[in-house]
Amino acid sequence: MHRKRAVIIANGDLEALDFYRNLLKDDDLIICVNGGSGHALVLGLKPDLVIGDLDSLKTDDRHKIEQLNPIIIKHPSVKDKSDLELAIDRAVEMQPDQILIIGALGGARVDHTFINLLLLQIPLQHNIPARIIDQSQEIFLVKDEAFIDGNVGDYLSLFSLTAETSGIFTEGGLKYPLQGESLYFASTLGLSNELTDNQVKIIIKSGLLLVIKTRRIGEFDV
């Protein structure tokens, strides 16, 4: 049985709407986090699930969403998890083939953006590929190995989320290749590497990497 991709739409910045329209597929499972429902309406999407305390969901949008008859799971405003974490938990329960998160970057709250990146650990623990993406950036975690596609000139930054990520090897087009080196938590050594080909492979022996690919030239490859 084919497992669908789960797309979580959060309430952060969402620009370049045509980028997202081209990114999304007809059979995606659409999970909206609170005010992310408004983004779904603008994109012409029918949410399968709306989750959160619904505090940032505008009244007019709520009426429109209710007419589309999604599953609505309302949580209290005082709780131990953020609405995005609740959405990721629910997505993991659905066992999709991958999870894509949009609308999780930008805004006035740096603390929200920071923890949103760390929440990628949840699907990783369940061996479900997950990434946060916008029109310029693609963010994901690597614990063993990964192939990264992009365009020549794209920036690729690697940050260790553990005290040390060791035995890092890169194969393919990278301006500053790694041949078994380590990266350390809070080190800038992995900042702003560059793709010199359309694909690079990363292998690590131990630890956990936060990978951020940033479009520099050409069309962003999703």
C-alpha positions as CSV (number, residue, x, y, z in Angstrom):
1,M,0.0,0.0,0.0
2,H,1.3,3.4,-1.0
3,R,2.0,5.6,2.0
4,K,1.3,9.3,1.4
5,R,3.5,12.3,2.2
6,A,2.3,14.4,5.1
7,V,2.5,18.1,4.7
8,I,2.3,20.2,7.8
9,I,1.4,23.8,7.3
10,A,2.4,26.0,10.3
11,N,1.6,29.7,10.8
12,G,4.9,31.2,10.0
13,D,6.0,33.2,7.0
14,L,4.7,31.9,3.7
15,E,5.8,33.8,0.6
16,A,6.3,32.9,-3.1
17,L,3.0,31.0,-3.2
18,D,3.6,29.6,-6.6
19,F,6.6,27.8,-5.2
20,Y,4.4,25.9,-2.7
21,R,1.7,25.2,-5.3
22,N,4.3,23.5,-7.4
23,L,5.8,21.7,-4.4
24,L,2.5,20.1,-3.2
25,K,0.9,17.0,-4.6
26,D,-2.7,16.1,-5.0
27,D,-2.5,13.1,-2.7
28,D,-0.6,14.8,0.1
29,L,-2.1,14.6,3.6
30,I,-2.6,18.2,4.6
31,I,-2.2,18.9,8.3
32,C,-2.8,22.5,9.4
33,V,-1.4,24.0,12.6
34,N,-3.8,26.7,13.9
35,G,-3.4,29.7,11.7
36,G,-1.7,27.6,9.1
37,S,-5.2,26.9,8.0
38,G,-5.3,30.4,6.5
39,H,-2.2,29.5,4.4
40,A,-4.0,26.4,3.2
41,L,-7.0,28.4,2.1
42,V,-4.8,30.9,0.2
43,L,-3.1,27.9,-1.5
44,G,-6.5,26.4,-2.5
45,L,-5.9,23.3,-0.3
46,K,-8.4,21.2,1.6
47,P,-7.0,20.3,5.0
48,D,-7.4,16.8,6.2
49,L,-6.6,17.7,9.8
50,V,-6.5,21.0,11.8
51,I,-4.7,20.8,15.1
52,G,-3.8,23.1,18.0
53,D,-5.4,25.5,20.4
54,L,-6.9,27.4,17.5
55,D,-6.0,30.7,19.0
56,S,-4.4,32.1,15.8
57,L,-7.1,30.8,13.5
58,K,-9.1,33.8,12.3
59,T,-12.9,33.6,12.7
60,D,-13.6,33.9,9.0
61,D,-11.0,31.3,8.2
62,R,-12.4,28.9,10.8
63,H,-15.9,29.1,9.2
64,K,-14.4,28.4,5.7
65,I,-12.3,25.5,7.1
66,E,-15.3,24.0,8.9
67,Q,-17.2,23.9,5.6
68,L,-14.4,21.7,4.2
69,N,-15.1,19.2,6.9
70,P,-11.6,18.3,8.1
71,I,-10.8,16.5,11.3
72,I,-10.4,19.2,14.0
73,I,-8.4,18.4,17.1
74,K,-8.5,21.3,19.6
75,H,-6.1,21.4,22.5
76,P,-6.1,23.8,25.5
77,S,-4.0,26.9,25.2
78,V,-2.0,25.9,28.3
79,K,-0.2,22.7,27.4
80,D,3.2,21.0,27.6
81,K,3.8,20.9,23.8
82,S,3.7,23.5,21.0
83,D,1.0,23.2,18.4
84,L,3.7,22.2,15.8
85,E,5.0,19.4,18.0
86,L,1.4,18.1,18.4
87,A,1.0,18.2,14.6
88,I,4.3,16.3,14.1
89,D,3.3,13.7,16.7
90,R,0.0,13.2,14.8
91,A,1.8,13.0,11.5
92,V,4.1,10.3,12.8
93,E,1.1,8.3,13.9
94,M,-0.1,8.3,10.3
95,Q,3.1,6.6,9.2
96,P,3.6,8.6,6.0
97,D,6.6,8.0,3.7
98,Q,7.9,11.4,4.5
99,I,7.0,14.6,6.3
100,L,7.3,18.1,4.8
101,I,6.9,21.1,7.0
102,I,6.2,24.6,5.6
103,G,5.4,27.9,7.3
104,A,7.7,27.0,10.2
105,L,10.3,29.7,9.6
106,G,10.4,33.5,10.0
107,G,8.2,35.7,12.1
108,A,9.1,37.8,15.2
109,R,9.8,34.8,17.5
110,V,13.3,33.5,17.1
111,D,12.6,31.0,19.9
112,H,9.8,29.5,17.9
113,T,12.0,29.1,14.8
114,F,14.8,27.6,16.8
115,I,12.6,24.9,18.5
116,N,10.9,24.2,15.1
117,L,14.3,23.1,13.7
118,L,14.9,20.8,16.7
119,L,11.4,19.2,16.3
120,L,12.8,17.4,13.2
121,Q,14.2,15.0,15.8
122,I,10.8,13.5,16.3
123,P,10.2,11.9,12.9
124,L,13.9,11.0,12.8
125,Q,13.4,8.8,15.8
126,H,10.7,7.0,13.9
127,N,12.8,6.7,10.7
128,I,10.5,9.0,8.8
129,P,12.4,11.4,6.5
130,A,11.4,15.0,7.3
131,R,12.4,18.4,6.3
132,I,11.4,22.1,6.8
133,I,11.3,24.0,3.5
134,D,10.6,27.4,2.2
135,Q,11.4,29.0,-1.2
136,S,15.0,29.5,-0.3
137,Q,16.0,26.9,2.3
138,E,15.7,23.2,3.0
139,I,16.5,21.9,6.5
140,F,16.8,18.4,7.8
141,L,18.7,16.1,10.1
142,V,21.3,13.4,9.2
143,K,22.3,10.6,11.6
144,D,23.9,8.1,9.2
145,E,24.0,9.1,5.6
146,A,22.1,11.2,3.1
147,F,22.1,12.3,-0.5
148,I,21.6,16.0,-1.0
149,D,20.4,17.4,-4.4
150,G,20.8,21.0,-5.4
151,N,22.3,23.4,-7.8
152,V,25.9,24.5,-8.3
153,G,26.5,27.5,-6.0
154,D,23.9,26.6,-3.4
155,Y,25.2,27.0,0.2
156,L,25.3,23.9,2.4
157,S,25.8,24.4,6.1
158,L,26.4,21.5,8.5
159,F,26.0,21.9,12.3
160,S,26.5,19.3,14.9
161,L,23.6,18.9,17.3
162,T,25.6,16.6,19.6
163,A,28.8,17.5,21.4
164,E,30.7,15.9,18.5
165,T,29.7,14.5,15.2
166,S,32.6,12.4,14.1
167,G,33.8,10.5,11.0
168,I,32.1,12.9,8.5
169,F,32.8,12.0,4.9
170,T,31.4,13.9,1.9
171,E,31.3,12.4,-1.6
172,G,30.5,14.4,-4.7
173,G,30.5,18.1,-5.4
174,L,31.4,20.1,-2.3
175,K,33.8,23.1,-2.3
176,Y,35.3,22.1,1.0
177,P,35.0,18.3,1.3
178,L,35.2,16.4,4.6
179,Q,37.3,13.3,4.8
180,G,36.6,11.8,8.3
181,E,36.7,15.1,10.2
182,S,34.6,16.0,13.2
183,L,32.2,18.9,13.7
184,Y,31.5,20.1,17.2
185,F,28.5,21.7,18.8
186,A,28.4,25.5,18.3
187,S,31.4,25.4,15.9
188,T,31.1,27.5,12.7
189,L,33.5,25.2,10.8
190,G,30.5,23.7,8.8
191,L,29.0,27.1,7.9
192,S,28.5,28.1,4.3
193,N,30.1,25.3,2.3
194,E,29.1,25.3,-1.4
195,L,27.8,22.8,-3.9
196,T,30.1,22.3,-6.9
197,D,27.8,19.7,-8.5
198,N,24.2,18.8,-8.4
199,Q,24.5,16.1,-5.7
200,V,26.6,15.4,-2.6
201,K,26.6,12.4,-0.3
202,I,27.2,12.8,3.5
203,I,28.2,9.9,5.7
204,I,28.7,10.2,9.4
205,K,30.1,7.7,11.9
206,S,28.4,9.0,15.0
207,G,26.5,12.0,16.1
208,L,23.7,14.1,14.5
209,L,24.0,16.9,11.9
210,L,21.6,19.7,11.2
211,V,21.8,20.4,7.5
212,I,20.7,23.6,5.9
213,K,20.8,24.0,2.1
214,T,20.2,27.6,0.9
215,R,19.5,28.5,-2.7
216,R,22.1,30.9,-4.1
217,I,21.4,30.9,-7.8
218,G,18.9,29.4,-10.2
219,E,15.7,27.7,-9.3
220,F,15.4,26.1,-5.9
221,D,15.5,22.3,-6.3
222,V,12.9,20.5,-4.2
